[in-house]
Amino acid sequence: MMVKLLLSLITTFLFVPLYAQIESGSYARGFIHLKDGRVIKGDYIYTSDLEKIQIVSQQSTFVLDASEVEFISKNRPPRIKQDKTDNFDEVVVSNNRFFNLSEMGLLVGNPENRQSAPFVVSSSFNYSVFSKLSFGLGSGVEFLHETYVPATVNAMYNLRSGRTVPFLILHGGYLFPIEKSRTSYGAIINNGNAPGMIWPWPVEENTPFKAKGGFLVNPAIGIFSQTRSGYAITISAGYRFHRLNYAANNDYSLDVDYNRLTIKLGIIIN
């Protein structure tokens, strides 16, 4: 009788916290040791039927059969005894170092400027060199005085690990115009004597500029939050500087500098 009571208490002590975790939808954190020798550090949660385990580690999400887990250290859940005749759905686990970061936002500037907050969209493909550092190449579209397509390189550094992570990111590159310039300049020229006039008559002539593009640099700080579906939502703010170059037929040139605050929302997909 005492043995049965003791077993009952042990079972309750082991399983109730796990079921409470599942019902509340909260993640635990620990080191998940797999039978193939891998060890994954991250947040994990079991499905309600205890047949699958979802692991969130860095910017990657794994969905595994529970039978693949050897043990979990720190907040270890109970081992699940599986019948050898059980059939599990095949799950392909991808530990991909590549990820995509897509963002959209505004370049907030002088309210007196005709374009006080132009809209920008960008997307980059990145590779994690280390656990917290990644590099990537990107492009997009920016609706400035003309429409431009940027070609950028970026470096992203995660300040810590977890499901909600602050990060630093730096974009740099070049803006290529994809439409004709809307910028022109006026000059006063001598058009000869007008009828009845003694002195030459001045005439204003508008000369169109040709947009040549220009370089950009954009450091920013942000935060991303990993979801259970394998992607992360990002929000960031930073400083943007770029210089647009214009040229005219008479070798006249013009540089236009932008100093803006960037506010962006984005999504990370593994």
Salt bridges, closest charged atoms under 4 A:
ASP36 OD2 - ARG38 NE 2.94
ASP43 OD1 - ARG29 NE 2.84
ASP65 OD1 - LYS52 NZ 2.44
GLU103 OE1 - HIS171 NE2 3.90
GLU142 OE1 - ARG240 NH2 2.70
GLU179 OE2 - ARG182 NH1 2.93
ASP257 OD1 - ARG243 NE 2.62
